[in-house]
Amino acid sequence: MNRLSAALVVCCSFAVAAASAAELPAKSLALFDGKTLAGWESTQFGGEGEVLVEDGAIVLEMGSNMTGITWTDAAKIPKIDYEISFEAKRIDGDDFFAGLTFPVGDQWLSLILGGWGGATVGVSSIDGADASSNATTSYIDFDRDRWYKVRLRVTKDKVQAWLDDKSIVDFKTAGHKLTVRSEVEPSKPLGFSTWLTKAALRNIELRRL
């Protein structure tokens, strides 16, 4: 093999390796170890219920009105180009069992599952309109004691969410004011909350895109 051929082989090898690396998904960071609340703290809403770990899940006891957990290390949470996945279930109560507050650049939103009487899904708030009354609003009858798989994606242009791999939110954020309701401000930079509902969470993971 002459020098030119050898150089081509090396170059091709590097190109294949680079392409293969580009196809690999970004490594996920587990935000819950299944045993402890490491990295989380009970959110001080006032009137919150107990937060504990049971059978590999974080249990949020029913509060008056809210119970939740907030991530304590803001440096680990990207503001854009990331995904968060988790599983959640409603154990008792009739309102939202998973309210995920998350950053979108220098703004925030909350993904609401089962609010406003138990079936409303969407993100709060867009241009001042809650999940119950904006372009992301939909309705789902959630079963009690059933685990639902949730995936949220935040990119420069969009916020998207899937429930059991079915799209539930696909919203272009450009030109819109994104905020959260005052009640969930303590959930920043990243947090889960419930409203008059007992719920459980597990398999919480973060992946940079």
C-alpha positions in Angstrom: 0.0 0.0 0.0 1.5 3.4 -1.0 1.4 6.5 1.2 -1.6 8.0 -0.6 -3.7 4.9 -0.2 -2.7 4.6 3.5 -3.7 8.2 4.0 -7.1 7.7 2.4 -7.7 4.7 4.6 -6.9 6.7 7.7 -9.1 9.6 6.6 -12.0 7.3 5.8 -11.6 5.5 9.1 -11.8 8.9 11.0 -14.8 9.9 8.9 -16.7 6.6 9.7 -15.8 7.0 13.4 -17.0 10.6 13.5 -20.3 9.7 11.7 -20.9 6.8 14.1 -20.2 9.0 17.1 -22.7 11.6 15.7 -25.4 9.0 15.5 -25.0 8.0 19.1 -27.6 9.5 21.5 -26.4 11.9 24.2 -25.9 10.2 27.5 -28.8 10.5 29.9 -28.4 11.8 33.4 -30.5 10.0 36.1 -32.1 12.7 38.3 -33.5 10.1 40.7 -31.6 7.1 42.0 -34.7 5.1 43.0 -33.7 5.1 46.6 -33.3 8.6 48.0 -34.2 12.2 47.3 -30.6 13.1 46.5 -30.6 16.2 44.4 -34.2 17.2 45.3 -35.8 19.0 48.1 -39.4 19.3 49.2 -40.9 22.4 47.7 -42.0 24.9 50.3 -45.4 25.9 48.8 -47.0 26.2 52.2 -49.5 23.5 53.1 -47.5 20.9 51.2 -47.9 17.2 52.0 -45.1 14.8 52.9 -42.5 13.7 50.2 -41.0 10.2 50.6 -39.4 7.4 48.6 -41.3 4.1 48.5 -40.8 1.1 46.2 -38.5 2.9 43.8 -40.7 5.9 43.4 -41.0 9.4 44.8 -44.4 9.7 46.5 -46.0 13.2 46.8 -48.6 13.1 49.5 -51.7 15.2 49.0 -51.2 18.8 50.1 -53.4 21.8 50.7 -53.1 22.8 48.0 -49.7 21.8 46.5 -46.9 19.2 47.1 -43.7 19.0 45.1 -40.0 18.6 44.7 -37.4 21.1 43.3 -34.0 20.2 41.9 -31.3 21.8 43.9 -28.4 22.0 41.5 -29.3 24.6 38.8 -25.9 24.2 37.1 -26.8 20.7 35.9 -30.0 21.8 34.2 -29.6 23.1 30.6 -31.8 26.0 29.5 -32.3 24.8 25.9 -31.7 21.7 23.7 -32.6 19.0 26.2 -35.1 16.3 27.0 -36.6 15.2 30.3 -38.3 11.8 30.6 -40.2 10.4 33.6 -43.1 8.2 34.7 -45.9 9.5 36.8 -49.2 8.2 38.2 -52.1 9.6 40.1 -52.8 7.7 43.3 -55.6 9.8 44.8 -57.3 13.1 44.1 -58.8 14.7 41.1 -56.4 17.3 39.8 -53.0 17.5 38.2 -50.7 14.7 39.3 -47.6 15.9 37.4 -46.8 19.6 37.0 -43.3 19.8 35.6 -41.8 23.3 35.7 -38.8 23.6 33.3 -36.6 26.3 31.7 -37.0 27.5 28.1 -33.9 29.7 27.6 -34.3 32.5 30.1 -38.0 31.8 30.6 -40.0 29.0 32.2 -43.1 26.9 31.5 -45.0 24.2 33.4 -46.3 21.0 31.7 -49.6 20.1 33.3 -51.1 16.6 33.3 -54.6 16.2 34.6 -55.4 19.7 35.8 -58.6 21.7 36.1 -60.8 18.8 37.3 -58.5 15.9 36.3 -58.3 15.8 32.5 -56.7 19.0 31.2 -53.3 18.8 29.6 -51.1 21.6 28.3 -48.4 24.1 29.2 -48.7 27.2 31.4 -48.5 30.0 30.7 -48.3 31.3 27.1 -48.9 35.0 26.7 -50.6 34.9 30.1 -53.0 32.1 29.2 -52.9 28.9 31.3 -52.7 25.3 30.1 -56.5 25.3 30.3 -56.9 28.0 27.7 -54.1 28.2 25.1 -53.0 26.6 21.9 -51.6 23.5 23.8 -54.8 22.6 25.6 -56.1 19.1 25.3 -58.1 16.6 27.4 -57.2 13.1 28.5 -59.0 10.7 30.9 -56.2 9.5 33.2 -56.6 6.2 35.0 -55.8 6.1 38.7 -52.8 3.9 39.8 -51.5 3.7 36.2 -48.0 4.7 35.3 -47.7 7.1 32.3 -44.5 7.6 30.4 -43.8 11.3 29.7 -41.1 12.9 27.5 -40.5 16.6 27.2 -38.2 18.2 24.6 -37.1 21.9 24.7 -35.3 23.3 21.6 -34.6 26.8 20.4 -37.8 26.9 18.4 -40.2 24.5 20.1 -41.5 22.9 23.2 -42.8 19.3 22.6 -44.2 16.6 24.9 -45.3 13.0 24.5 -47.4 10.8 26.7 -46.8 7.1 26.1 -45.1 8.1 22.8 -48.2 10.1 21.7 -47.7 13.8 20.9 -49.6 16.0 23.4 -47.7 19.3 22.9 -46.0 20.7 19.8 -45.7 24.5 20.3 -43.5 27.0 18.5 -42.2 29.4 21.1 -40.9 32.3 19.0 -42.6 35.6 19.7 -44.4 34.4 22.7 -44.1 35.4 26.4 -43.5 32.2 28.5 -44.2 32.3 32.2 -45.4 30.2 35.1 -48.2 30.8 37.5 -47.2 32.4 40.8 -48.1 29.3 42.7 -45.3 27.3 41.1 -42.5 29.9 41.2 -40.9 27.9 44.0 -40.5 25.0 41.5 -37.8 26.8 39.5 -35.3 26.0 38.1 -36.8 22.5 37.7 -39.5 20.9 39.7 -42.6 18.7 39.9 -45.8 19.6 41.7 -49.3 18.3 42.3 -52.6 20.0 43.2 -54.8 18.4 45.9 -53.6 15.1 44.6 -51.4 12.2 45.8 -49.0 11.1 43.1 -45.8 9.2 42.4 -42.8 9.7 40.1 -40.0 7.4 38.9 -37.3 7.0 36.2 -36.6 10.7 36.0 -33.9 11.4 33.4 -32.3 14.3 31.6 -30.7 14.1 28.2 -28.9 17.0 26.4 -29.6 17.1 22.7 
